[in-house]
Amino acid sequence: MRRRDFITEQTPRGVGVLGSGSQEPYAPFAADFVKGLNDMGFIEGRNIAMEYRWADGHYDRLPSLAAELLGRDVALLACVDAPSAAAAKAATKIIPIVFVTGADPVKMGLVDSFNRPGGNLTGVSLLVSVLGPKRLELLLEFVPAARKIFLLVNPGNPNIRGDVPETQQAAEALGRHLEVLTASTEQELDTVFTTMKGDALLVMPDPYLFVRRQQLVALTARHAIPAIYPFRECVDIGGLMSYGIPLVNQYRQMGAQAGKILKGAKPADLPIQQSTRVELVINLKTAKALGLTAPPSLLARADEVIE
């Protein structure tokens, strides 16, 4: 009997998916994860059974949701972001965990190293969070007169402990004042913008802020503040510009990692996959609405320009 035949005939094994965001915005990425499992010969309803838990932006719920999935006797946990990966690691040292994270998984303490993760975790690292200083440079190239810049973060995200100081240092080196603003609820987002008195905005990577991107982009338009985002999905709906790693195919990679583990590989021995493609996207419609002119040098470097 071929190994593939054996895999498809065994009793379905539980695969738990944990996310700090909400189901609907993450649906395309969850589907990509399942495609990655399919690529490895694992089909839902045949040899795997999917279980999903979403915290809907309430990061404090993640530990109980992770425990809930573990109580379902899953064979593997898949975490779609850094906060859920941290919660899963705290919940078990036995059940394998795969993740996609925009943070440095070594700095976060998720794994020992990129090549030899050790423990029960492995996954895909986008390293979008370390791009903060570069986003600041690009924003200032677009709005060179900006002196006071806001940095919007979610205080519940563990990434900010390392990422915020790096971006602040970059601002100081450029002779700019960077003020950190925090928001973790819909109401807090509204309040932050009513008190914002400055020249430009830099949005840090965060699952909740990604989920609330419609509200976020609408607020920047209403208050006429130039902003740069970590994900192009924000620019597609009217954001000014983004600089980051495309999310397309990253979750499929995570699915492939999960498939290897379900076939017997150990997370400790599976190197962290790293995405190296970074894209700059600019929305000229938004620039015009803000009364801004995109520098030709910036347009020449853009991977995509929305007109």
Backbone torsions as a table, in degrees:
resi	resn	phi	psi	omega
1	MET	NA	132.6	178.4
2	ARG	-69.3	151.3	-178.4
3	ARG	-60.3	-39.2	-179.4
4	ARG	-61.6	-40.5	177.6
5	ASP	-62.8	-40.5	-179.9
6	PHE	-62.7	-42.3	-178.8
7	ILE	-60.4	-42.7	-175.1
8	THR	-77.1	-11.3	-177.6
9	GLU	-99.1	-9.8	-175.6
10	GLN	-78.5	165.1	179.2
11	THR	-61.1	135.8	179.7
12	PRO	-54.1	136.9	179.3
13	ARG	-108.5	141.0	-177.0
14	GLY	-73.4	134.1	174.8
15	VAL	-123.6	115.5	-178.6
16	GLY	-94.7	133.0	177.1
17	VAL	-112.4	124.7	-176.9
18	LEU	-122.3	132.1	179.8
19	GLY	-143.3	146.3	179.3
20	SER	-85.2	-11.7	178.5
21	GLY	-91.7	-148.9	-178.0
22	SER	-116.0	158.3	-173.5
23	GLN	-61.5	-49.6	-173.0
24	GLU	-61.6	-50.7	-179.6
25	PRO	-63.7	-28.6	-178.2
26	TYR	-94.0	1.1	-177.3
27	ALA	-55.9	-43.9	179.2
28	PRO	-62.1	-35.9	-178.8
29	PHE	-74.4	-37.1	175.7
30	ALA	-63.6	-37.9	178.1
31	ALA	-65.4	-38.5	177.4
32	ASP	-64.7	-38.4	177.2
33	PHE	-60.1	-44.4	179.4
34	VAL	-64.3	-37.1	177.3
35	LYS	-61.5	-39.0	177.0
36	GLY	-62.3	-39.2	175.3
37	LEU	-64.9	-41.5	178.0
38	ASN	-59.0	-41.2	179.6
39	ASP	-57.9	-28.6	-178.1
40	MET	-94.6	6.1	176.5
41	GLY	93.7	12.7	-179.4
42	PHE	-107.7	121.3	-174.6
43	ILE	-119.4	129.7	-180.0
44	GLU	-62.3	132.9	-179.3
45	GLY	88.8	-14.4	178.7
46	ARG	-106.1	-59.3	179.4
47	ASN	-128.4	1.0	170.8
48	ILE	-137.3	153.4	176.1
49	ALA	-127.1	120.1	-175.0
50	MET	-86.7	139.6	174.7
51	GLU	-129.6	128.6	-177.2
52	TYR	-117.6	139.9	173.7
53	ARG	-138.5	128.9	-178.3
54	TRP	-124.1	135.4	-178.0
55	ALA	-87.2	-9.5	178.7
56	ASP	53.8	38.8	176.8
57	GLY	85.7	-5.4	178.2
58	HIS	-93.8	88.4	-173.1
59	TYR	-61.9	-25.2	-179.9
60	ASP	-69.0	-13.5	178.6
61	ARG	-83.9	-14.5	-173.4
62	LEU	-58.5	-43.3	179.2
63	PRO	-58.3	-43.2	-179.2
64	SER	-70.5	-34.9	177.9
65	LEU	-68.4	-37.6	176.1
66	ALA	-63.8	-42.9	178.1
67	ALA	-62.9	-37.1	179.1
68	GLU	-61.7	-45.4	179.6
69	LEU	-65.3	-41.3	178.4
70	LEU	-64.1	-31.9	176.8
71	GLY	-68.7	-17.3	177.2
72	ARG	-85.5	5.9	177.3
73	ASP	61.1	43.6	178.8
74	VAL	-72.2	151.7	178.8
75	ALA	-86.4	-16.0	-175.1
76	LEU	-161.4	146.0	174.3
77	LEU	-111.2	131.7	175.5
78	ALA	-113.0	121.1	-176.2
79	CYS	-110.4	124.6	-172.1
80	VAL	-85.9	-1.0	-179.8
81	ASP	-159.5	173.9	-176.1
82	ALA	-65.4	-45.4	-179.3
83	PRO	-60.9	-39.1	179.8
84	SER	-70.8	-33.8	177.4
85	ALA	-65.1	-40.4	178.5
86	ALA	-63.8	-41.0	178.6
87	ALA	-66.1	-40.3	180.0
88	ALA	-66.0	-40.8	179.5
89	LYS	-62.6	-38.8	179.2
90	ALA	-68.7	-23.4	-175.1
91	ALA	-86.3	-26.8	-178.2
92	THR	-154.3	142.0	173.6
93	LYS	-112.1	8.1	-175.9
94	ILE	-113.7	-53.4	-177.5
95	ILE	-67.8	132.0	179.2
96	PRO	-61.7	144.2	179.7
97	ILE	-129.5	131.1	170.6
98	VAL	-116.4	151.6	-176.2
99	PHE	-147.8	159.8	162.9
100	VAL	-118.2	130.0	-179.1
101	THR	-141.9	143.3	174.8
102	GLY	-89.5	-4.0	179.4
103	ALA	-95.1	170.4	174.1
104	ASP	-79.4	110.9	-175.3
105	PRO	-66.0	-21.2	177.2
106	VAL	-76.4	-47.7	178.3
107	LYS	-61.2	-34.4	-180.0
108	MET	-73.6	-16.2	-177.9
109	GLY	85.1	14.8	178.9
110	LEU	-74.2	-39.5	-177.6
111	VAL	-136.1	164.5	-179.7
112	ASP	-77.4	-41.3	179.7
113	SER	-159.1	167.3	-179.9
114	PHE	-69.6	-40.5	-176.6
115	ASN	-79.6	-35.8	179.6
116	ARG	-130.3	86.4	-174.3
117	PRO	-58.1	-35.2	-176.7
118	GLY	70.2	167.6	177.1
119	GLY	63.6	-148.3	-173.8
120	ASN	-116.7	19.6	-180.0
121	LEU	-122.7	145.0	168.1
122	THR	-156.5	176.1	179.6
123	GLY	164.3	-145.7	-174.6
124	VAL	-125.5	129.5	178.9
125	SER	-111.1	124.0	178.1
126	LEU	-91.2	-23.1	-178.1
127	LEU	50.8	37.5	178.7
128	VAL	-70.9	-26.7	-175.5
129	SER	-69.4	-30.0	-177.5
130	VAL	-77.0	-1.4	-179.2
131	LEU	-89.0	4.3	-177.9
132	GLY	-52.5	-52.0	179.7
133	PRO	-58.6	-37.7	179.2
134	LYS	-68.8	-38.5	176.8
135	ARG	-60.8	-39.7	179.0
136	LEU	-61.5	-44.3	178.9
137	GLU	-60.2	-44.4	-178.8
138	LEU	-66.1	-39.5	178.9
139	LEU	-63.0	-42.5	179.9
140	LEU	-71.1	-25.9	175.3
141	GLU	-68.5	-34.9	179.0
142	PHE	-78.2	-38.5	-177.7
143	VAL	-125.9	71.7	-173.3
144	PRO	-63.5	-21.9	-178.5
145	ALA	-81.8	-7.0	-177.6
146	ALA	-65.1	126.9	178.4
147	ARG	-109.2	-45.1	179.5
148	LYS	-103.9	120.3	-175.5
149	ILE	-121.7	139.6	178.9
150	PHE	-100.2	144.0	176.0
151	LEU	-117.7	113.2	-177.3
152	LEU	-94.6	124.4	-178.9
153	VAL	-134.1	159.7	171.2
154	ASN	-97.2	116.8	-175.8
155	PRO	-64.1	-18.0	-179.8
156	GLY	-83.6	-6.3	-178.1
157	ASN	-85.8	122.6	-177.8
158	PRO	-64.8	-16.8	-178.3
159	ASN	-65.7	-27.9	-169.0
160	ILE	-65.7	-21.3	-177.4
161	ARG	-60.5	-34.2	179.9
162	GLY	-100.6	-33.5	-172.7
163	ASP	-75.8	-38.2	-177.4
164	VAL	-62.9	-49.1	179.7
165	PRO	-58.3	-37.3	-179.8
166	GLU	-63.4	-42.5	-179.9
167	THR	-70.7	-36.7	177.3
168	GLN	-63.4	-41.7	178.9
169	GLN	-63.4	-38.7	178.7
170	ALA	-64.4	-39.0	179.7
171	ALA	-65.1	-43.5	180.0
172	GLU	-62.0	-40.2	179.7
173	ALA	-64.2	-27.6	-179.9
174	LEU	-94.3	4.2	177.6
175	GLY	73.2	30.7	-179.7
176	ARG	-117.0	153.2	176.0
177	HIS	-96.9	125.8	-179.2
178	LEU	-113.7	118.8	-179.8
179	GLU	-108.5	126.1	-178.4
180	VAL	-85.6	128.5	175.8
181	LEU	-118.5	141.9	-177.0
182	THR	-118.9	143.9	176.7
183	ALA	-156.6	133.4	178.9
184	SER	-134.3	6.0	176.7
185	THR	-138.6	164.9	178.8
186	GLU	-59.0	-43.1	-179.3
187	GLN	-66.2	-40.1	179.7
188	GLU	-64.5	-34.9	176.6
189	LEU	-61.9	-46.9	178.2
190	ASP	-58.7	-44.9	-177.6
191	THR	-64.5	-42.0	-179.7
192	VAL	-56.6	-42.3	-176.5
193	PHE	-73.9	-28.3	178.4
194	THR	-71.8	-24.1	-179.5
195	THR	-99.3	-3.0	-175.3
196	MET	-75.7	113.8	177.5
197	LYS	-125.4	87.5	-177.0
198	GLY	-161.5	-168.1	-170.5
199	ASP	-104.1	-25.4	-175.6
200	ALA	-161.7	166.3	-175.0
201	LEU	-135.1	135.2	173.8
202	LEU	-117.6	122.0	-178.5
203	VAL	-97.8	124.8	179.2
204	MET	-81.3	151.5	178.6
205	PRO	-62.4	132.4	179.0
206	ASP	-165.0	135.1	-179.1
207	PRO	-59.0	-40.7	-178.7
208	TYR	-68.5	-43.2	178.7
209	LEU	-64.8	-32.1	175.4
210	PHE	-65.2	-44.5	179.0
211	VAL	-62.1	-37.7	-177.7
212	ARG	-91.4	24.4	-174.1
213	ARG	-62.4	-32.3	177.6
214	GLN	-61.4	-48.3	178.9
215	GLN	-63.9	-41.9	-176.8
216	LEU	-62.8	-48.0	-179.4
217	VAL	-66.6	-38.5	178.1
218	ALA	-62.8	-39.0	179.8
219	LEU	-68.1	-39.8	178.5
220	THR	-65.0	-35.2	177.8
221	ALA	-69.4	-44.5	-177.6
222	ARG	-63.1	-37.4	-177.7
223	HIS	-97.3	5.8	175.0
224	ALA	50.9	51.4	179.1
225	ILE	-116.0	123.7	177.3
226	PRO	-63.4	134.7	-177.0
227	ALA	-140.4	149.2	172.4
228	ILE	-118.8	138.4	-174.7
229	TYR	-117.9	160.8	179.0
230	PRO	-83.2	-13.7	-175.1
231	PHE	-128.6	137.7	-177.8
232	ARG	-65.9	-21.8	178.2
233	GLU	-57.0	-27.0	178.0
234	CYS	-72.6	-36.1	-180.0
235	VAL	-74.0	-33.3	178.5
236	ASP	-59.7	-27.1	-178.1
237	ILE	-106.3	15.6	173.4
238	GLY	119.3	-0.5	176.4
239	GLY	-68.0	155.7	-176.5
240	LEU	-68.7	-53.0	-176.6
241	MET	-157.4	157.7	177.7
242	SER	-141.1	152.0	174.8
243	TYR	-143.1	114.1	-177.9
244	GLY	-179.9	-175.9	-178.1
245	ILE	-90.3	128.5	178.9
246	PRO	-59.3	136.2	-178.4
247	LEU	-80.0	-17.8	-179.2
248	VAL	-57.9	132.1	177.0
249	ASN	77.8	-11.2	-179.5
250	GLN	-68.2	-37.9	-178.8
251	TYR	-76.6	-25.1	173.7
252	ARG	-67.2	-36.8	175.1
253	GLN	-62.0	-41.0	178.1
254	MET	-62.8	-38.7	177.7
255	GLY	-62.6	-38.1	177.6
256	ALA	-65.8	-39.9	176.5
257	GLN	-61.4	-43.0	179.1
258	ALA	-62.6	-40.0	179.1
259	GLY	-62.5	-39.3	177.7
260	LYS	-62.4	-39.9	179.8
261	ILE	-67.5	-42.8	179.2
262	LEU	-64.5	-22.6	177.1
263	LYS	-87.7	-2.8	174.9
264	GLY	122.6	-8.7	179.0
265	ALA	-69.7	151.9	178.3
266	LYS	-97.9	132.8	178.6
267	PRO	-53.3	-36.5	-178.0
268	ALA	-58.2	-26.1	-175.7
269	ASP	-102.2	-3.4	-178.1
270	LEU	-96.6	111.8	-179.2
271	PRO	-58.4	148.1	175.0
272	ILE	-66.0	128.2	176.4
273	GLN	-79.3	136.5	-178.8
274	GLN	-121.8	133.1	175.8
275	SER	-93.1	132.9	-175.7
276	THR	-111.7	-9.9	-178.4
277	ARG	-80.2	122.8	177.3
278	VAL	-118.7	135.6	-177.7
279	GLU	-124.6	144.7	175.8
280	LEU	-108.7	123.9	-179.7
281	VAL	-124.1	134.1	-177.6
282	ILE	-126.4	137.4	178.0
283	ASN	-108.1	105.5	-176.9
284	LEU	-72.2	-27.1	176.2
285	LYS	-61.5	-43.5	179.9
286	THR	-68.7	-39.4	178.0
287	ALA	-58.8	-44.4	-180.0
288	LYS	-62.9	-42.4	179.9
289	ALA	-62.7	-29.4	179.8
290	LEU	-89.3	-2.7	-178.5
291	GLY	75.8	26.2	-178.1
292	LEU	-107.4	150.8	174.2
293	THR	-116.0	124.1	-179.0
294	ALA	-72.2	128.6	178.3
295	PRO	-61.8	136.9	179.4
296	PRO	-55.1	-35.2	-179.8
297	SER	-64.6	-34.6	179.3
298	LEU	-73.5	-41.8	179.0
299	LEU	-63.0	-35.7	-179.5
300	ALA	-66.5	-27.6	-179.1
301	ARG	-92.2	-9.3	-176.6
302	ALA	-69.5	139.8	175.6
303	ASP	-78.5	-28.4	176.8
304	GLU	-151.7	139.5	176.9
305	VAL	-122.8	121.7	178.4
306	ILE	-93.0	120.8	-175.7
307	GLU	-110.4	NA	NA
